[in-house]
Amino acid sequence: MRITKKLVIMGAGGFGREVHAWLLDSINKGDCKATSDTVWEIAGFITDVYHAPDAYPNLPPILSRIDDYVPEPNTYVVCGIADPAAKKLLTDRLLAKGAEFFTLIHPTVVIGTNVVIGKGTVICPLTVLSTDLVVGDFVTINSSCTVGHDSRTGNYCTLSGHCDVTGGVTLLEGAFLGSHAVIVPKVVVGEYAVIGAGSVVIRKVAPGVTVFGVPAKRISG
């Protein structure tokens, strides 16, 4: 008899809806493709703010608020929230309840040798993870990113679309990279720092600051 495993998406905003699309791909042709003993289905969203199923067709229902969610057997939460601080806050709450998180790797992602990927991480289409690198827990890597050799991406980091993290870079916990950001080799980006879209980072970024530009310069924090 087949076991049904359910996927619950945490967050129903724009990124949560993207995660829904990538999960469908995974079910149809990826890690969640049905086998002789297991079938996967998307149960719905848990969210505190958005009501996307009311506005967009072909989406599963909202099941509950995030704080009201009660984990169930054979049910896995997928992180559809990209803001690093919010990710940490909400995943900690659900982990304390015993929730299990699903690591989503889109079927088109290229993964080299000696790559370590943490739990609850979401890696979107056409991303390349080079070789000898570590991606932490609850990391969000959006579409078409490149993550270079010998790099370290800390827990709760977010890479927006088309980012280039080059060789030997260290992104500490909660760092956020806007779309098309480039981090040159061996640079360290501090905890919960923000790299503006299109920026080129050529030197160390302090924790909690925002940098922007080419080359990137501090604008706040």
C-alpha positions in Angstrom: 0.0 0.0 0.0 1.3 3.5 -0.9 2.0 6.0 1.8 0.8 9.5 1.1 3.3 12.2 2.2 2.0 15.8 2.4 3.8 19.1 1.8 2.7 22.2 3.5 4.0 25.5 2.2 4.8 28.1 4.9 4.0 31.5 3.3 1.6 32.3 0.5 3.1 35.5 -0.8 4.9 35.8 -4.1 7.8 33.5 -3.2 5.4 31.0 -1.6 3.5 30.7 -4.8 6.8 30.2 -6.7 7.6 27.4 -4.2 4.3 25.8 -5.1 5.2 25.8 -8.8 8.6 24.3 -8.1 7.1 21.6 -5.9 4.8 20.7 -8.7 7.9 20.2 -10.9 9.5 18.1 -8.2 6.4 15.9 -7.9 6.1 15.5 -11.7 9.8 14.8 -12.5 12.0 15.3 -9.5 12.7 14.0 -6.0 8.9 13.8 -5.2 8.0 11.7 -8.2 5.6 8.9 -7.1 7.2 5.5 -6.4 5.7 2.1 -5.8 5.4 2.8 -2.1 5.2 6.7 -1.8 3.1 9.4 -3.3 3.5 13.1 -2.6 0.8 15.8 -2.6 0.7 19.5 -1.7 -1.8 19.9 1.1 -1.9 23.7 1.1 -0.4 26.9 2.6 0.0 28.1 6.2 0.2 31.9 6.3 -0.5 34.9 8.5 -0.9 37.6 5.9 -1.6 36.6 2.3 -4.7 35.1 0.9 -3.3 34.1 -2.5 -5.7 31.2 -3.1 -8.6 33.8 -3.1 -6.8 35.8 -5.9 -5.1 33.3 -8.0 -6.5 30.1 -9.7 -5.2 26.6 -9.3 -3.7 27.0 -5.8 -4.3 24.7 -2.9 -6.1 26.1 0.2 -4.9 28.0 3.2 -4.8 25.5 6.0 -4.2 27.7 9.0 -2.2 30.6 10.4 1.4 29.7 11.0 1.3 29.8 14.8 -1.9 27.6 14.7 -0.3 24.9 12.6 -0.2 21.5 14.3 2.4 19.0 12.8 1.0 15.7 11.6 2.7 12.4 10.6 4.0 12.1 7.1 3.7 15.9 6.6 6.6 18.2 5.8 6.8 21.9 5.8 8.4 23.8 2.9 9.7 27.3 3.6 8.1 29.8 1.2 9.4 32.8 3.1 12.5 34.6 1.9 13.1 37.3 4.5 16.0 35.9 6.7 14.8 37.2 10.1 11.2 36.0 9.4 12.5 32.6 8.3 14.4 32.2 11.5 11.6 33.3 13.8 8.9 31.2 12.1 11.0 28.0 11.5 12.1 28.1 15.2 8.4 28.2 16.3 7.5 25.3 14.1 10.6 23.2 15.0 9.7 23.7 18.7 6.3 22.0 17.9 8.1 19.1 16.2 7.5 20.1 12.6 9.6 18.4 10.0 11.0 20.5 7.1 11.4 19.5 3.5 14.5 20.4 1.5 13.4 21.4 -2.0 15.9 21.1 -4.8 14.4 21.8 -8.2 15.2 19.1 -10.8 17.1 21.5 -13.0 19.7 22.5 -10.3 23.2 21.4 -11.0 25.1 20.1 -8.0 28.9 19.3 -8.1 30.9 17.1 -5.9 31.3 17.4 -2.1 28.3 19.7 -1.8 26.5 19.8 1.6 22.9 21.2 1.7 21.1 21.7 5.0 17.5 21.0 6.0 14.6 23.2 5.0 16.6 24.8 2.2 14.9 25.8 -1.0 17.0 25.9 -4.3 15.1 27.1 -7.3 15.5 26.4 -11.0 18.7 26.6 -13.1 21.0 27.3 -10.1 24.5 25.9 -10.1 26.2 24.7 -7.0 29.9 24.2 -7.9 32.0 22.0 -5.8 33.4 21.6 -2.2 30.8 24.0 -0.7 28.3 24.1 2.2 24.8 25.5 2.1 23.3 25.8 5.6 19.8 25.2 7.0 16.8 27.2 5.7 18.7 28.9 3.0 16.8 30.3 0.0 18.5 30.3 -3.4 16.3 31.7 -6.1 16.5 31.0 -9.8 19.7 31.1 -11.9 22.2 31.7 -9.1 25.8 30.4 -9.2 27.5 29.4 -5.9 31.2 28.9 -6.3 33.7 26.4 -5.0 34.8 26.4 -1.4 32.0 28.8 -0.4 30.0 28.8 2.8 26.4 30.0 2.9 25.1 30.2 6.5 21.8 29.3 7.9 18.8 31.5 6.9 20.6 33.3 4.1 18.7 34.4 1.0 20.1 34.7 -2.5 17.7 36.5 -4.9 17.6 35.6 -8.5 20.8 35.6 -10.7 23.2 36.1 -7.8 26.9 35.2 -8.3 28.6 34.0 -5.2 32.2 33.3 -6.3 34.9 31.0 -4.9 35.8 31.0 -1.2 33.0 33.5 -0.2 31.5 33.2 3.2 27.9 34.4 3.8 27.2 34.4 7.5 23.8 33.7 9.1 20.9 35.6 7.6 22.8 37.5 4.9 20.4 38.8 2.1 21.6 39.3 -1.5 19.3 41.2 -3.9 18.9 40.2 -7.5 22.1 40.1 -9.6 24.4 40.8 -6.7 28.0 39.6 -7.2 30.3 38.7 -4.3 34.0 38.6 -5.4 36.2 35.7 -4.2 37.0 35.2 -0.5 34.8 38.1 0.7 32.9 37.7 4.0 29.4 39.0 4.3 28.3 39.6 7.9 25.2 38.3 9.8 22.0 39.8 8.5 23.7 42.2 6.2 21.8 43.3 3.1 23.4 43.5 -0.4 21.4 45.7 -2.7 20.3 44.4 -6.1 23.0 44.7 -8.8 25.8 45.4 -6.3 29.3 44.1 -6.7 30.9 43.4 -3.3 34.7 43.6 -3.2 35.4 43.8 0.5 34.1 42.5 3.8 30.6 43.6 4.8 29.9 44.2 8.5 27.0 42.5 10.2 23.6 44.2 9.9 24.5 46.9 7.4 23.1 47.5 3.9 25.5 48.1 1.0 24.7 49.1 -2.5 26.4 50.0 -5.8 29.4 49.1 -7.9 31.5 48.7 -6.0 29.2 48.3 -3.1 29.2 51.0 -0.4 27.5 51.2 3.0 24.2 53.1 2.8 22.6 52.2 6.2 23.1 50.2 9.4 
